[in-house]
């Protein structure tokens, strides 16, 4: 092999190694969670299940397209609770102050019934709350609500059933209420235990946090270069913003 070819080979090898080191550094320093904080005083947060034709949105892409056709941009979205085999919400679901599915206070197998489970809800006064299922009361001012389980953080403490070092690892997503009353929505980038996921919300300052779902979870956050739009869900939670007038679709003739 000629000297020039050897030098070229060395240069390419050095460049490749440098590139791999840079990628490894980026991955090592990448946040462990996709997260989004919602200020309800300034942003629009809602729960979605079916459109105005009573068709399930199914995926984050389905919701995104429907919102776009209605003059709204999807800023952030994730699945928002468990569902039965018919993709109906498992447990309480309130949409636009209407109770679509009732509160489930029964017992059973699976994460949903790992008590205490809980309810995440939004009020007509643009405030967010998370409470244990047995503490939920609808005073007529609940605009949106989804029930799920288990609770992750209860009054500032991690759910008593969770254990450090648990081998039960899954992709997980959940919701918490921050001390400034903002809503914290988060999904783990990699598989994680219940304890470590709950600890994330606790360390963020959430006194109440609720698990939403596991391996099926998806998150759409294009601003964080995380544009997942697939999935097949029941309820979806979404943050929206009005489209600029020039970007809004023209009405059909």
C-alpha positions in Angstrom: 0.0 0.0 0.0 1.4 3.4 -1.0 2.2 6.0 1.7 -0.6 8.3 0.5 -3.2 5.5 0.9 -1.9 4.8 4.3 -2.2 8.4 5.3 -5.7 8.6 3.9 -6.7 5.4 5.7 -5.4 6.9 9.0 -7.2 10.2 8.4 -10.5 8.4 7.7 -10.0 6.2 10.8 -9.3 9.2 13.0 -12.4 11.0 11.6 -14.6 8.0 12.2 -13.4 7.5 15.8 -13.8 11.2 16.5 -17.4 11.0 15.1 -18.2 8.0 17.3 -16.8 9.7 20.3 -18.9 12.8 19.6 -22.1 10.8 19.2 -21.3 8.8 22.4 -20.8 12.1 24.3 -24.1 13.5 23.0 -25.9 10.3 24.1 -24.3 10.3 27.5 -25.3 13.9 28.1 -28.8 13.6 26.6 -31.6 14.1 29.2 -33.1 10.8 30.3 -36.6 12.1 29.8 -38.6 13.9 27.2 -40.5 16.5 29.2 -42.7 19.5 28.8 -44.0 22.1 31.2 -47.4 23.6 30.6 -48.4 27.0 32.0 -52.2 26.8 31.9 -52.5 30.6 32.3 -50.9 31.0 28.9 -51.2 27.7 27.0 -54.1 25.5 25.9 -54.1 21.9 27.3 -56.8 19.4 26.6 -57.6 15.7 26.5 -58.7 14.1 23.2 -60.3 10.8 22.4 -62.7 11.2 19.4 -63.2 13.9 16.8 -66.4 15.7 15.8 -67.4 12.7 13.7 -67.1 10.4 16.7 -64.0 8.8 15.2 -61.1 7.9 17.5 -57.9 9.9 16.8 -55.9 6.7 17.3 -52.4 8.2 16.9 -50.6 11.4 17.6 -50.5 12.0 13.9 -54.2 11.6 13.7 -54.7 14.3 16.3 -52.1 16.5 14.7 -53.8 16.4 11.3 -57.3 17.0 12.8 -56.1 20.0 14.8 -54.3 21.4 11.7 -57.6 21.2 9.8 -59.2 23.2 12.6 -56.7 26.0 12.7 -54.5 24.7 15.5 -50.9 23.6 15.7 -49.9 20.7 17.9 -47.1 21.7 20.2 -46.8 18.7 22.4 -48.7 15.5 22.8 -48.6 12.0 24.5 -51.0 9.2 25.3 -52.9 10.0 28.4 -54.1 6.9 30.2 -54.9 3.3 29.7 -57.7 1.8 27.6 -59.7 -1.3 27.2 -59.6 -3.7 24.2 -62.1 -1.4 22.4 -59.8 1.6 23.0 -62.3 3.2 25.3 -60.8 5.0 28.3 -60.2 2.7 31.3 -61.8 4.5 34.1 -62.9 8.1 34.3 -62.8 10.3 31.3 -64.4 13.8 31.2 -64.3 15.9 28.1 -65.5 19.5 27.9 -67.3 19.0 31.3 -69.1 15.9 30.0 -68.5 12.6 31.8 -67.9 10.1 29.0 -66.7 7.2 31.2 -67.4 6.9 34.9 -64.9 6.7 37.7 -63.6 3.1 38.3 -63.3 2.3 42.0 -63.1 -1.4 41.6 -60.1 -3.7 42.1 -58.3 -5.9 39.6 -55.0 -7.0 38.1 -52.5 -4.7 36.3 -51.0 -1.3 36.8 -54.2 0.6 36.6 -55.4 -1.1 39.8 -52.2 -0.8 41.8 -53.7 1.3 44.5 -53.7 4.0 45.1 -54.4 4.9 41.5 -55.6 8.4 40.7 -57.1 11.1 38.5 -55.5 14.0 36.6 -58.0 16.8 35.9 -58.2 20.3 34.6 -60.8 22.8 35.9 -62.8 25.5 34.2 -60.6 28.0 36.1 -57.5 26.7 34.2 -56.0 24.9 37.1 -54.7 21.3 37.1 -55.0 18.8 39.9 -54.0 15.2 40.6 -55.6 13.2 43.4 -56.2 9.6 44.5 -59.2 8.0 43.0 -61.1 7.9 46.3 -60.5 11.6 46.8 -61.9 12.7 43.4 -65.1 14.8 43.5 -66.7 16.5 40.5 -68.1 19.8 41.6 -69.2 20.7 38.1 -66.1 22.7 37.4 -64.0 19.8 36.0 -63.4 20.5 32.3 -61.2 17.4 31.5 -60.2 14.4 33.4 -58.4 11.0 32.9 -58.1 8.2 35.4 -55.0 6.0 35.5 -52.7 4.1 37.9 -50.7 3.8 39.9 -50.0 7.2 41.5 -46.3 7.9 41.2 -46.0 10.5 43.9 -48.5 11.0 46.8 -48.2 14.1 49.0 -44.5 14.3 48.1 -43.7 10.6 48.7 -43.0 7.9 46.2 -45.7 5.2 46.0 -45.1 2.7 48.8 -45.2 -0.3 46.4 -42.2 0.9 44.4 -38.7 -0.5 45.2 -35.3 0.8 44.2 -33.5 -1.5 41.8 -36.6 -3.2 40.6 -36.0 -5.3 37.4 -39.5 -4.2 36.1 -38.3 -1.9 33.4 -40.4 -0.2 30.7 -40.7 3.0 28.7 -43.1 5.0 30.9 -45.0 8.3 30.7 -46.7 10.3 33.3 -47.9 13.7 34.6 -47.2 15.7 37.7 -48.1 19.1 39.2 -45.1 21.4 39.9 -44.9 23.8 42.9 -45.7 26.8 40.6 -48.9 24.9 39.4 -47.5 24.2 36.0 -48.2 20.7 34.6 -45.1 18.5 34.0 -45.6 15.9 31.3 -42.7 13.4 30.8 -41.8 10.2 29.1 -38.6 8.2 29.7 -36.3 7.8 26.7 -35.3 4.3 27.7 -36.8 1.6 29.9 -37.0 2.6 33.6 -38.4 1.2 36.8 -41.5 2.7 38.5 -39.3 3.9 41.4 -36.9 5.8 39.3 -39.7 7.3 37.2 -41.5 8.4 40.3 -38.2 9.8 41.7 -37.9 12.0 38.6 -41.2 13.7 39.4 -40.4 13.9 43.1 -37.0 15.6 42.4 -38.7 18.0 40.0 -40.8 19.2 43.0 -44.1 17.4 42.3 -46.1 16.5 45.4 -48.6 14.6 43.2 -47.8 12.7 40.1 -49.7 10.0 38.1 -48.5 7.2 35.8 -50.2 7.2 32.4 -48.9 4.1 30.6 -45.9 2.0 29.7 -44.4 0.3 26.6 -47.1 1.7 24.2 -46.2 5.3 25.2 -45.3 7.9 22.5 -44.5 11.6 22.7 -44.6 14.3 20.1 -42.3 17.3 20.9 -40.8 18.6 17.7 -39.1 21.5 19.5 -37.0 18.8 21.3 -36.4 16.9 18.1 -38.7 14.1 19.3 -41.4 14.0 16.7 -43.1 10.6 17.4 -46.5 10.6 15.7 -47.4 6.9 15.7 -49.2 4.8 18.2 -52.7 3.4 18.7 -54.3 5.0 21.8 -57.4 5.8 23.6 -57.1 9.2 25.3 -54.4 11.7 24.2 -53.2 14.8 26.0 -52.2 17.8 23.8 -50.9 21.3 24.0 -52.0 23.5 21.1 -51.4 26.9 19.7 -53.4 28.8 17.1 -52.0 28.8 13.6 -51.0 32.1 12.1 -53.9 33.5 10.0 -51.9 33.0 6.7 -51.3 29.3 7.6 -54.9 28.4 8.4 -56.6 26.0 5.8 -59.3 27.6 3.7 -62.9 26.6 4.4 -64.4 24.1 2.0 -66.8 25.5 -0.5 
